[in-house]
Amino acid sequence: MERYDSEFHSGFTRWIEQRTAPEDRDDSIEVFGVLARAYGLTADVADVVAAMTGTTVGEVVAAYKADNTEWARTQAVFDRPDLVALEAHLGTIARRH
C-alpha cells in the first residue's frame, strides 16, 4: 500500500505502525489514531489495536496516554500568547505572497 503523509500523524499512530507488520498496514491505522485523538480511546478501539499490534490493552492505553501527554505539552507551548501573535503575523505575510 502506498503511504501518504497527512497533517495528522500522531505518536499513537506511529506506535501502532511500529508494531504492525508492513504487509498488514492500511488506512485503519491512521483512522484509529485520529479517532483516539478526537474522541478518546474507547475499550473497543483499544481491543482492536491490541490485536493488530500483538500487544496488551494495557500497553495500548499506556502508549495512548503517553502520546496525549506529549501532545498536551506541545499545545501548551503553541497556546502561548506571544506565539499566537507570531503565527498570525506569519500567516498574514504568507497570504501576501
N, C-alpha and C positions, 0 to 999 in steps of 0.2 A: 504494500500500500504506500502510496506517495504521502510523505509527511509535509505538512504545511505549518508555517509559523502563524500563530494567532496572537492577538493582543492579550489574550488571557491564557497564560500557561503557568499555572500556579506551582508552587513547590510540592503540593499534594499530587498534582497531575504528574510531575516529574518523578515523584516517589513511586507512583503506580507504574509508570513506564519502565523504571529501572528494575522492577520486579516482574515484568511481563515479558515473555519470550517475543522477539521481534515478529515472528510469524503470527502471533496472537494479538498484536496491537491493531486497534482500529479507532474510529472516531468516538467510541463509547468511553475511552479513557478520558478524553477531553471533556466529554459530557459529564462524567462523574466529578471531575474537578470543578467544573462550572456550577453544577448543582450543589456540591458541598459548600462552595464559597457563597453562593447566593442564598441558599435555603437551610444550610446546616447539614451535617452528616446524619442521615437517618439510619436506623438499625438495618433496614433493608439494603441500603446502598453499602453500608459497612460490610454486611454479609457477602454481597456480590463482589466487592473489591477484594475481600479476604480470599475468596475462592479464586478470583482471577490471578492474584499475586502469590498464592500459596503461603499466605501469612495468616495470623490470627486476627480476629476482630479487634483485640486489644492493641496489636501493632498498627492496624489501620487507624484506630482512634488516636493513638499517640502521634502518628505522622500527621494526621489532620490537625490536631491541636498545636503541634509544633509549627506547622505552616501558618495557622491563624495567628499565632503569637508573633511570628516574624512579620506577617502582613500588617498587623496592628502597629508594630514598631515603625514600619515604613510609612504607613498612613499618618502616624503622628508627626513624622518629620515633614511630610508634604503638606500637612494642615497648618504648619506654622504660618502666621500672617505675612511675614516677610517673603516667604517662598510663594505664597498665593499671589502676592502682588507681582513678584518677579515672573511667575508663569503667565499672568495676564499681560504684562508688558511684552514678553517674548511672543505671545500669541498675536498681539497687535502688530508687532514687527513682521511676523511670518505672513500675516494676511496682506500686508502692504506689498510683499514681493511675490 
